[in-house]
Amino acid sequence: MKKIQLNSPEFNRVLKNLQFENLSLTPTLQKKVLEIVNSGEQISPTIIKEALKNGKV
């Protein structure tokens, strides 16, 4: 799988979609999100909730 980077079109699309929902990510959160996405782990609601609870995101 291709690694997503902060300046990649895919990540910019995600940020744009978040803006449509009146949401945004701080630069620190953006980097942590990329770490999780690029880890190869399947993203699920549980993974997101755990990451938020444990301060990973």
CYANA upper distance limits for C-alpha pairs under 8 A (distance plus 0.5 A):
  1 MET  CA     40 GLY  CA      8.39
  3 LYS  CA     38 ASN  CA      6.13
  4 ILE  CA      8 SER  CA      6.75
  4 ILE  CA     10 GLU  CA      7.61
  4 ILE  CA     11 PHE  CA      7.25
  4 ILE  CA     34 LEU  CA      7.29
  4 ILE  CA     37 VAL  CA      8.20
  4 ILE  CA     38 ASN  CA      7.08
  5 GLN  CA     11 PHE  CA      7.37
  5 GLN  CA     34 LEU  CA      7.50
  6 LEU  CA     11 PHE  CA      6.74
  6 LEU  CA     12 ASN  CA      8.04
  6 LEU  CA     30 GLN  CA      7.98
  6 LEU  CA     31 LYS  CA      7.96
  6 LEU  CA     34 LEU  CA      8.12
  7 ASN  CA     11 PHE  CA      7.40
  7 ASN  CA     12 ASN  CA      7.29
  8 SER  CA     12 ASN  CA      6.79
  9 PRO  CA     13 ARG  CA      6.61
 10 GLU  CA     14 VAL  CA      6.99
 11 PHE  CA     15 LEU  CA      6.81
 12 ASN  CA     16 LYS  CA      6.63
 13 ARG  CA     17 ASN  CA      6.65
 14 VAL  CA     18 LEU  CA      6.73
 15 LEU  CA     19 GLN  CA      6.82
 15 LEU  CA     24 SER  CA      7.51
 15 LEU  CA     25 LEU  CA      8.25
 16 LYS  CA     20 PHE  CA      7.05
 17 ASN  CA     21 GLU  CA      7.27
 18 LEU  CA     22 ASN  CA      6.86
 18 LEU  CA     23 LEU  CA      5.45
 18 LEU  CA     24 SER  CA      6.48
 19 GLN  CA     23 LEU  CA      5.74
 19 GLN  CA     24 SER  CA      6.67
 25 LEU  CA     29 LEU  CA      6.16
 25 LEU  CA     30 GLN  CA      6.37
 26 THR  CA     30 GLN  CA      6.66
 27 PRO  CA     31 LYS  CA      6.91
 28 THR  CA     32 LYS  CA      6.96
 29 LEU  CA     33 VAL  CA      6.51
 29 LEU  CA     57 VAL  CA      6.17
 30 GLN  CA     34 LEU  CA      6.76
 31 LYS  CA     35 GLU  CA      6.84
 32 LYS  CA     36 ILE  CA      6.96
 32 LYS  CA     56 LYS  CA      7.15
 32 LYS  CA     57 VAL  CA      6.01
 33 VAL  CA     37 VAL  CA      6.68
 33 VAL  CA     57 VAL  CA      6.72
 34 LEU  CA     38 ASN  CA      6.31
 35 GLU  CA     39 SER  CA      6.49
 36 ILE  CA     40 GLY  CA      8.04
 36 ILE  CA     41 GLU  CA      7.67
 37 VAL  CA     41 GLU  CA      7.51
 37 VAL  CA     43 ILE  CA      7.83
 43 ILE  CA     47 ILE  CA      6.60
 43 ILE  CA     48 ILE  CA      7.70
 44 SER  CA     48 ILE  CA      6.89
 45 PRO  CA     49 LYS  CA      6.62
 46 THR  CA     50 GLU  CA      6.56
 47 ILE  CA     51 ALA  CA      6.56
 48 ILE  CA     52 LEU  CA      6.69
 49 LYS  CA     53 LYS  CA      6.55
 50 GLU  CA     54 ASN  CA      6.43
 51 ALA  CA     55 GLY  CA      6.44
 51 ALA  CA     56 LYS  CA      5.20
 51 ALA  CA     57 VAL  CA      5.90
 52 LEU  CA     56 LYS  CA      6.55
 52 LEU  CA     57 VAL  CA      5.64
